[in-house]
Amino acid sequence: MIESASAARERLKSLAGVQDSQGLLMTATLSTSRLDDWRQFAPTFLNSEFTRTTKERSLSKEERHILQQDLDFVLDTVNYDVTPETQGLAVFVEGRAGLADKMELPMRLTNRLVVEPSAYVRPVVHALSLLEPFAVAKVSRDESSLFLVDEWRVTEEDDLAGPWLRSTNRETGDVPIKEYYAAARQDALVEHHFKEVATSLAKLLEASGVRRVVLCALHDIGNGFRRQLPSAVAAKIVAEIPFDALATTAQMIVTAREAVEKARNAEIEKLALWVQDALGVGGRGTAGFDDVLEAVRLHRVQTLLVDRNYRVPGWRCLSCDWVGLAPVERCPVCEEPTVAVADAIGEVVRLTILQNGQIEVGENVQALSALGGVAGVLRYP
């Protein structure tokens, strides 16, 4: 079953903290979209990747047997335990420790099978960054609606009719004499309606914790509505899309999500430029793998900025949280054995989750690319 994005984030933190001292924790991510012939493809892919991984690791017969049991759990999940609305599946399993968990998402994931000391949570982090809830305020002069969008669907809708519209007979269109004079005060009634919607929007944002709002309105109406908003609410409007009376709610939400994603990348670009200016001694910016990793190890990173496409192989300690890019047999921190990891940035992401840091994932963000694909805002200089 697909859970809410907020519930998935809470569970992700628990998964990020699980470690296996032998480096045998299995993570499988798969696209289960109807656009893919995934039920035919997935078992073949998983078995092929399992064979490749076990050969590269030179595992013992016992270790291979353990992993085979874990793979069987993944295959059973794929074959029997995926709901029709699921677009992407992540499975985490380490049978000896009793870990057997899955997360179903409403968006496709890249097909991967990873066997490492910790759960490979980065693909799910990326997905959740795109699935972050947002609100849409669809505003007209006398009939407006508020939508709370979690994942790909509307989870809450509030229709708000203004006093002018409420005073008419909506079936016949007749306006009694008493209400006719009220209609003559149309501008005042519209302003009153905007204030009601603004109050409802403020309450929705406070209750949901949503950080971004898309305004759907004709330009002049949108400007009038903005004037009625508290400054804290107005600051959360990140985009405005045209009001289209013929568009369905689903079509409006698709347009709104595209606007949110564009605004989010613009925010990351702005934040990356801020980090660039804050680099150096006494600044609160850090960039590049080594410097960011060191800041994360010291629990100093408040916000981690990551390029979605930046992946670099590295080495990870089987005992502590050390990770590096250069191959070493022994950890430079605790002198315990190390193991190769396909994505060292994934370890930086995992550690940031455990430290309650904010993670912002961008794609084709020029300023972030200039910083090496990974950067951070520090909690203190």
C-alpha positions in Angstrom: 0.0 0.0 0.0 1.2 3.5 -0.9 1.7 5.5 2.3 1.8 9.3 2.8 5.0 11.1 2.0 5.3 12.2 5.6 4.9 8.6 7.0 7.5 7.4 4.4 10.0 10.0 5.6 9.6 8.8 9.2 10.1 5.2 8.2 13.1 6.1 6.0 15.0 7.5 9.0 14.6 4.1 10.8 15.8 2.3 7.7 18.8 4.6 7.4 20.0 3.6 10.9 20.1 -0.2 10.2 23.6 -1.6 9.5 25.1 -5.0 8.8 28.7 -5.7 10.1 29.3 -8.1 7.2 28.0 -5.6 4.5 25.2 -7.9 3.5 22.1 -5.7 3.7 20.2 -6.0 0.4 18.3 -3.1 -1.2 16.3 -3.5 -4.4 14.6 -0.6 -6.2 12.4 -1.2 -9.2 10.0 0.5 -11.5 6.6 -1.2 -11.3 4.9 1.2 -13.7 2.4 -0.2 -16.2 4.5 1.5 -18.8 7.1 -1.2 -18.2 6.8 -4.9 -18.7 8.1 -5.2 -15.1 6.6 -8.5 -14.0 8.5 -10.2 -16.8 11.6 -8.1 -16.5 12.1 -7.7 -12.7 12.9 -11.4 -11.8 15.4 -11.6 -14.7 17.0 -8.4 -13.7 17.2 -9.2 -10.0 18.7 -12.7 -10.6 21.3 -11.3 -13.1 22.3 -8.5 -10.7 22.5 -11.0 -7.8 24.9 -13.2 -9.8 27.1 -10.2 -10.7 27.1 -8.8 -7.2 28.0 -12.1 -5.5 30.8 -12.8 -8.0 32.3 -9.3 -7.5 32.2 -9.6 -3.7 33.8 -13.1 -3.7 31.3 -14.2 -1.1 31.6 -17.5 0.8 29.0 -20.3 0.2 27.3 -19.4 3.5 27.1 -15.7 2.7 25.7 -16.4 -0.7 23.1 -18.7 0.8 22.1 -15.9 3.2 21.7 -13.4 0.4 19.8 -16.0 -1.7 17.2 -16.1 1.0 17.0 -12.3 1.0 16.6 -12.3 -2.7 13.8 -14.8 -2.5 12.0 -12.4 -0.2 12.4 -9.6 -2.8 11.2 -11.9 -5.6 8.1 -12.9 -3.5 7.4 -9.2 -2.8 7.6 -8.4 -6.5 5.4 -11.3 -7.6 2.7 -11.2 -4.9 2.8 -8.0 -2.8 2.6 -4.9 -5.0 -0.6 -2.9 -5.3 -1.8 -1.8 -8.7 -1.3 1.9 -8.1 2.4 1.4 -7.2 4.8 3.0 -9.7 8.1 2.3 -7.9 9.1 -0.3 -5.3 11.9 -0.3 -2.8 12.7 -3.4 -0.8 15.1 -3.6 2.2 16.0 -7.0 3.6 18.6 -8.5 6.0 17.1 -11.7 7.1 19.5 -12.5 9.9 18.6 -9.2 11.6 14.9 -9.6 11.0 14.7 -6.7 8.5 12.2 -7.3 5.7 10.6 -4.0 4.7 9.2 -2.4 1.5 8.1 1.0 0.4 5.7 1.6 -2.4 5.8 4.9 -4.2 3.6 6.6 -6.9 6.5 7.3 -9.2 9.0 5.1 -11.1 12.4 4.3 -9.6 15.6 3.2 -11.3 16.2 -0.5 -11.3 19.0 -1.4 -8.9 20.1 -4.2 -6.6 22.6 -3.1 -4.0 24.3 -5.2 -1.2 26.1 -2.9 1.2 26.5 -2.4 5.0 23.5 0.0 5.2 20.2 0.4 3.4 20.6 2.3 0.1 18.0 5.0 0.8 19.0 7.6 -1.7 16.6 6.7 -4.5 13.7 7.0 -2.0 15.0 10.3 -0.7 15.0 11.6 -4.3 11.5 10.4 -4.9 10.2 11.9 -1.7 11.8 15.2 -2.6 9.6 15.2 -5.8 6.6 14.0 -3.9 6.7 16.8 -1.2 3.2 17.9 -0.4 2.0 21.3 -1.6 -1.2 23.3 -1.7 -3.1 24.9 -4.5 -5.3 27.9 -4.1 -7.8 28.1 -7.0 -9.2 31.6 -6.6 -12.0 33.4 -8.4 -14.0 36.5 -7.4 -16.7 34.5 -5.6 -16.0 30.8 -5.8 -12.7 29.4 -4.7 -11.1 26.0 -3.7 -8.1 24.9 -1.7 -6.3 21.6 -2.4 -3.8 19.8 -0.4 -1.7 17.6 -2.7 0.3 14.7 -1.1 2.2 12.5 -3.5 0.3 12.5 -6.9 -3.2 13.0 -5.6 -5.4 15.4 -3.8 -5.9 14.4 -0.2 -8.0 17.3 1.0 -10.3 19.8 -0.8 -12.1 22.8 0.6 -14.7 24.6 -1.6 -15.3 28.2 -0.5 -18.3 30.2 -1.9 -18.3 34.0 -1.3 -21.3 35.8 0.1 -22.4 37.3 -3.2 -22.7 33.8 -4.8 -24.4 32.4 -1.7 -27.0 35.1 -1.9 -28.3 33.9 -5.3 -30.4 30.9 -6.2 -27.6 28.9 -8.0 -30.2 26.8 -9.8 -32.3 29.6 -11.3 -29.8 32.5 -11.1 -32.5 34.7 -9.5 -31.3 37.4 -7.1 -33.9 38.7 -4.6 -34.2 42.5 -4.2 -32.4 42.5 -0.8 -29.5 40.6 -2.3 -29.5 42.7 -5.4 -28.4 45.7 -3.4 -25.7 43.5 -1.9 -24.5 42.7 -5.4 -24.1 46.4 -6.0 -21.4 46.2 -3.3 -19.7 43.6 -5.3 -16.1 44.8 -4.8 -16.5 44.8 -1.1 -18.0 41.3 -1.1 -15.2 40.0 -3.3 -12.6 41.4 -0.9 -14.5 39.8 1.9 -14.4 36.5 0.0 -10.6 36.8 -0.5 -10.1 37.3 3.2 -12.1 34.2 4.0 -10.0 32.2 1.5 -6.8 33.7 2.9 -7.8 32.7 6.5 -8.6 29.2 5.4 -5.4 28.9 3.5 -3.4 30.0 6.5 -5.1 27.4 8.7 -4.4 24.7 6.1 -0.7 25.5 5.9 -0.4 25.6 9.7 -2.1 22.2 10.1 -0.3 20.5 7.2 3.2 22.0 7.5 3.2 22.5 3.7 6.1 24.8 2.5 4.9 25.7 -1.0 1.7 27.0 -2.5 0.6 27.4 -6.1 -1.9 30.1 -6.9 -4.3 29.4 -9.7 -6.1 32.6 -10.7 -6.5 35.2 -13.4 -3.7 37.7 -13.0 -5.8 40.6 -11.7 -7.7 38.4 -9.3 -4.4 36.8 -8.1 -3.0 40.2 -7.3 -6.2 41.2 -5.3 -6.0 37.9 -3.4 -2.3 38.3 -2.6 -3.1 41.6 -0.9 -5.3 39.9 1.6 -2.7 37.3 2.6 -0.6 37.4 5.8 3.1 38.0 4.9 4.0 34.5 6.1 1.4 32.9 3.8 2.3 35.1 0.9 5.9 34.1 1.1 4.9 30.4 0.5 3.3 31.2 -2.9 6.1 29.9 -5.2 4.3 29.9 -8.5 1.1 31.2 -10.2 -0.7 29.3 -13.0 -3.5 30.5 -15.2 -7.1 29.9 -14.2 -8.7 27.6 -16.8 -12.5 27.0 -16.2 -12.4 24.0 -18.6 -9.5 22.2 -17.0 -10.2 19.3 -14.7 -8.8 19.2 -11.2 -6.3 16.4 -12.3 -5.1 18.6 -15.2 -4.7 21.6 -12.8 -2.7 19.5 -10.4 -0.3 18.3 -13.1 0.4 21.9 -14.1 0.8 22.9 -10.5 3.3 20.2 -9.8 5.4 21.2 -12.8 5.3 24.8 -11.5 6.4 23.6 -8.0 9.3 21.6 -9.4 10.5 24.5 -11.4 10.2 26.8 -8.4 12.0 24.2 -6.2 15.0 24.0 -8.6 15.1 27.8 -8.7 15.2 27.8 -4.8 18.1 25.3 -4.9 19.9 27.4 -7.5 19.6 30.4 -5.2 20.7 28.4 -2.2 23.7 27.0 -4.1 24.8 30.6 -5.0 24.4 31.5 -1.3 26.7 28.6 -0.4 29.2 29.7 -3.0 29.4 33.1 -1.3 29.6 31.5 2.2 32.6 29.2 1.5 35.8 29.6 3.4 36.8 30.1 7.0 34.0 31.7 9.1 31.4 31.0 6.5 28.4 28.7 6.7 28.9 27.1 3.3 30.7 23.9 2.3 31.0 22.1 -1.1 32.7 19.2 -2.7 32.6 15.6 -1.5 35.5 15.6 1.0 34.5 18.9 2.7 30.8 18.0 2.8 31.5 14.6 4.2 33.7 16.0 6.9 31.0 18.5 7.9 28.4 15.7 8.0 30.6 13.5 10.2 30.8 16.5 12.6 27.0 16.9 12.6 27.3 20.4 11.2 25.2 20.2 8.0 21.8 21.8 8.3 20.8 21.5 4.6 22.4 19.1 2.1 22.2 20.0 -1.6 22.6 17.1 -4.0 22.6 16.8 -7.7 20.2 14.0 -8.6 22.6 12.6 -11.2 25.8 12.8 -9.3 26.9 9.4 -8.3 30.5 8.4 -7.5 31.8 5.0 -6.3 33.7 4.8 -3.0 34.6 2.7 0.0 32.8 2.3 3.3 33.9 1.0 6.7 32.1 -2.1 7.9 32.2 -0.9 11.5 31.9 2.9 11.6 30.4 5.6 9.4 33.6 6.4 7.5 33.3 6.7 3.7 35.8 7.8 1.2 36.5 7.8 -2.6 40.0 6.3 -2.5 40.3 2.5 -2.1 41.6 1.4 1.3 41.6 -2.0 2.9 41.4 -0.6 6.4 39.3 2.3 7.7 41.5 5.3 8.6 39.3 6.0 11.6 38.9 2.6 13.3 41.2 0.3 11.3 38.3 -2.1 10.6 37.9 -3.7 7.1 36.2 -1.7 4.3 33.9 -2.6 1.4 33.3 -1.0 -1.9 30.0 1.0 -2.4 28.6 1.9 -5.7 27.5 5.4 -4.6 29.4 7.2 -1.9 27.0 10.2 -2.1 24.3 7.8 -1.0 26.2 7.4 2.3 26.4 11.2 2.8 22.6 11.3 2.2 22.0 8.5 4.7 24.1 10.2 7.4 22.3 13.5 6.9 18.9 11.7 7.4 20.1 10.3 10.7 21.1 13.8 11.8 17.7 15.3 11.0 19.2 17.4 8.2 17.1 18.8 5.4 18.0 17.3 2.0 17.3 19.2 -1.3 17.7 17.3 -4.5 18.1 19.3 -7.7 18.5 18.4 -11.3 20.4 20.5 -13.9 21.0 23.2 -11.3 24.0 25.1 -12.8 25.2 26.6 -9.5 25.1 23.2 -7.8 27.1 21.6 -10.6 29.7 24.3 -10.3 30.1 23.3 -6.6 30.8 19.7 -7.5 27.3 18.3 -7.3 27.1 18.3 -3.5 27.1 21.2 -1.1 25.8 22.1 2.3 24.5 24.9 4.5 26.2 24.5 7.9 24.4 24.8 11.3 27.2 27.2 12.4 30.4 28.6 10.9 
